[in-house]
Amino acid sequence: MKRVLIITYYWPPSGGSGVQRWVKFARYLPELGWQPVIYTPENPELTSVDTSLEDEIPSEVEVIRRKIFEPYSIMRRLTGKTDARANDPNAVVTPINAQKKGKMQNLMLWIRGNCFIPDPRCFWILPSAHFLKKYLKEHPVDVIVSTGPPHSMHLIARKLSLDTGIPWIADFRDPWTKMFYFKHLKLTALSSSIHKRLEKSVLDAAKVIVAVSPLVRQDFMEMTHTPVELITNGYDESDFDQAIEELNVSEAGYGASNDQTFSLVHTGLFAADGNPEVLWKVLGKIAAENEDFRNRLRIRLVGKTDALILDSIHSAGLGASLENLGYVNHSDAVKEQCKAGVLILPLRKEPEYHATVPGKVFEYIASRRPVLGIGDTTGAMAGILAEAQAGKTFGWDDEAGMENEIRRLWQLFLNGKLVDRDDDMDKYSRKRLTRDMAELFDRVLQEKI
């Protein structure tokens, strides 16, 4: 069996979408003749915990854990702060683009942006490269993969590849300098130029770049002559098969058609900069004029939700309809998607998000429930929803469009026609995407790319 070294910061028991991408690849790669060797921190910062993901890792996967030094813990001790996320799975940290920050928050942000480049995991780069170089002499691999952010993982792989000659693939789950939060890091001109130089060095040194969004791929293609491949995130059929079985419903009949409530569901992190205030206004307006709608409406939030969003829902007169479930493991989140009447998918209110495709969009599509997207109507997410005929995307301020869509979906619900779609989702399945990744490994190994 061929071996691939995967350098990743996020690995179970850490939860979230950043973990699932390579957990799913690792799950199916052994079936395709590739043994994953995972290199990951022994003591990472856990923004969320999902131990259920550990059950998906096959016995063939080798996991190497090494201690990492991160300055955040020292900074918090010096300031007398603790990381609320460590003790409260539902804690939501103030977003980096929040309009109002205290002096200490601004200072910490300046230090993070200018002293720890490319990110606070930078102190792990050289120790990891030295350790892995020794490890590979006795335990060789055929291909190296780094996945980021954090982009320090790419710098480990770059040095390792240069020192050993092993071909290296850089997998970007998000952009680097074109990510929405980059402009909020309070970077000096020097720090910004260092970021861009490091980004260019990674793009040029890797054998192949992998992007998860068509528009991000296009951005990278304009920045380097290195081949850039598109391998999106996706959904795992087994997750949905299990959810349907546990919900004890038929595949053709699961969802809101079996419920007396009209449920709007959001799963995953719901940050303040993604607060769809116009949607709450529309729902509040319809609820005020229609008693049946008001009595049946449920707004189910599954995951970490910022307090500002909860306040907005209450302010719209929708408090009685709100069901805040908090953080749940991935399998329970999939079941909530399958039970939904409508899935809501607001993007963050940042122009850079036009190129971003949230990982959850593929699971939303796989749930075969109608999706109401909110964000850039010409962006990558809107294009994927339209191509899959999974839903519609509305601009942040398109009150009339959202109201018409909610009324349309409500009427379909009343008529028992809020039905599941019967479209072909195979190209977004985790098994299919893993085949694409394994074929990329083979092409790199055979120097056909």
Secondary structure, DSSP 8 states (H G I E B T S, - for coil): -EEEEEE-S--TTB-SHHHHHHHHHHHHGGGGTEEEEEEEESS---SSB-GGGGGGS-TT-EEEEE----HHHHHHHHHT---HHHH-TT-----TT-S---HHHHHHHHHHHHHSSS-TTGGGHHHHHHHHHHHHHHS--SEEEEEESSTHHHHHHHHHHHHH---EEEEESS-STTSGGGGGS---HHHHHHHHHHHHHHHHHSSEEEESSHHHHHHHHTT-SS-EEE----B-HHHHHHHHHHHT--TTT-SGGG-SSEEEEEES-B-GGG--HHHHHHHHHHHHH-HHHHHHEEEEEES-B-HHHHHHHHHTT-GGGEEEEE---HHHHHHHHHH-SEEEEE--S-GGGGG---THHHHHHHTT--EEEES-TTSHHHHHHHHTT-EEEE-TT-HHHHHHHHHHHHHHHHTT---------GGGBHHHHHHHHHHHHHHHHTT--
